[in-house]
Structures are given as structure tokens and as C-alpha cells.
Amino acid sequence: MPSTELGAALHAWRDRIAPDRAGLPGGGRRRAPGLRREELSHLTGISADYIVRLEQGRARNPSPQVVEALARGLRLESGEREHLFRLAGLAVPGPATVPRHITPGVHRILDRLTTTPVAVYDATWTQLLANPLHTALMGEWTGPDLNAAWRAFVTSTTRVRHTPESNGALQRLLAADLRRTSALYPDDAALADLITRLRRRSARFAELWDTGTTAEHESSRKTVDHPAVGPLTLDCDVLHVAGSRLRIMAYTAGPDTEDAERLALLSVLGTQTLTG
């Protein structure tokens, strides 16, 4: 049973979210209508054991990153998110830090785009949320690979087919965008840490950062080499959420094309592996 105000709030918010509302499969016998701790763990990347300890009051000092992830997974309104930060004994992130809160309205947009691969990024190009079809298309990223700049400069973890020219253009775009973001959010510790690590791990990023490269994002076409359904050439568009600098990245196929057929097949297969 919850033994702290923080634990009680987390338990109550978890109970009110139906699995299908969070993009998870429902069904089966459930003792409560809301999310299981294991399901919230899947949505947030936080271990189920740690969620148990938070709810039971055995863990009392979650980090800002953990609290932000819980707010997203529980689909909290802005006021509820602020309350969660205060219950955790943390200051609510101010205007000089990168907005990472996904509003219920943005959640609902993703809920309705079940046949379109969609992901939400913050202003540092860190993926905050992806719908199941996006994960099926691109694979599931974890840890530092959730950041697009880290993938582009350090690990090259991607299914997108690149030429040296397209990869160079992407790197210039990301470095320029991070420079603009750092000027807008000078007090964001996570952003400062990301830039420090990128400069240390990538000579190319350090060069672009020091020379002050400029670039602007435009819509593009990308070829994704999927291990199960084959290559898909898709339009990639980035939509900006007013007031938060969140980016919604969506992939679409032209109608009546082989790419559209493969995307439809992928929406059925999900993250399963084709056999036989």
C-alpha cells in the first residue's frame, strides 16, 4: 500500500490509465482497470521494482529525469505534472530549461495516428515518445541512442539509408539546431551534458560546433532498410508544437505504392520477426 503522498498519487494516476489508452494491448483478467507497474515501466523506461519502491515510500528521492518520464507515461496535465515534481521534493523546471512535457492533446494526436509512424522529440532531439509503428519501423532505441545527435555523430544506430552527403547534411542540421537550443535554454543541465559528451566523443561535432555551422530543417524523403519487410522510401515531415518546441516527426508513404503496402504490412506485424 502507498505510504507517502507521492506513492498515493502515483498509484491513483496509474489506476486511471487504461492500457489501450496508453497504446498497450488490453485484454486478460485484471484486478484493476489501470496500468500495471510493469506496463508503466515499459512506457517510461523505469524499472518496475523502482516504481514499486516509489509507491511504497521505500524510494523517496527520484531524479528530475525519472519524474519527467513518469509524468509522460501517466499522461499528466501540466498542473498535475507540477504537483508531481513538488511531491518528489523537486523544483518545477523553469523557462530556461528544455520543455519535455507532452500534453494530453499531443498524446491524443499520436493515439489517432495508428497507421503512421510518429515520434515526439524535445528541442535537444531526444526522443520522448514513439508510437508502436514508429518503433516497428526504426527499432527501439534506449539510453543515449534516444538522442538523434548521439546516433548521428557517435553510434550510427539507424535503419535509414545514408550517403556521405546526406549524413553530412544531417550532422550539420543537428549541430546547428543544438547550438540554437543551447542559446534558448542556457540553464538546462541535460543539454549542457549532451553537448559536452558529443564534443568529447565526436571530432566532427566539435568542429561543427566551433565553426558555428548553420542549417535549417526541411521535409525530406528517407529510405529505411527494414529487416523484415525490406526497404521503404517514405516522406519525413517534422511538425512543431507551439509554445514547447517539441517536434513531431511523421513518416508517410505515397498512396498506391509498394512502400505503402510494406508500411501496411509492418503495421500488422509490429515488432514481430518474419519467419519461414
Salt bridges, closest charged atoms under 4 A:
ASP15 OD2 - HIS11 ND1 3.32
GLU39 OE1 - ARG30 NH2 2.67
GLU39 OE2 - ARG36 NH1 3.78
ASP49 OD2 - ARG53 NE 3.15
GLU55 OE2 - ARG14 NE 2.79
GLU55 OE1 - ARG37 NE 3.05
GLU68 OE2 - ARG81 NE 2.71
GLU80 OE1 - ARG16 NH2 2.82
GLU82 OE1 - ARG86 NH2 3.98
ASP111 OD2 - ARG75 NH1 2.76
ASP122 OD2 - ARG100 NE 3.24
ASP177 OD1 - ARG180 NH2 3.02
ASP177 OD2 - ARG247 NH1 2.81
ASP188 OD2 - ARG100 NH1 2.97
ASP193 OD2 - ARG197 NE 2.90
GLU207 OE1 - ARG204 NH1 3.15
ASP210 OD1 - ARG199 NH1 2.75
GLU216 OE2 - ARG180 NH1 3.68
ASP225 OD1 - ARG161 NH2 2.59
ASP235 OD1 - ARG221 NH1 2.92
GLU258 OE2 - ARG262 NH2 2.70
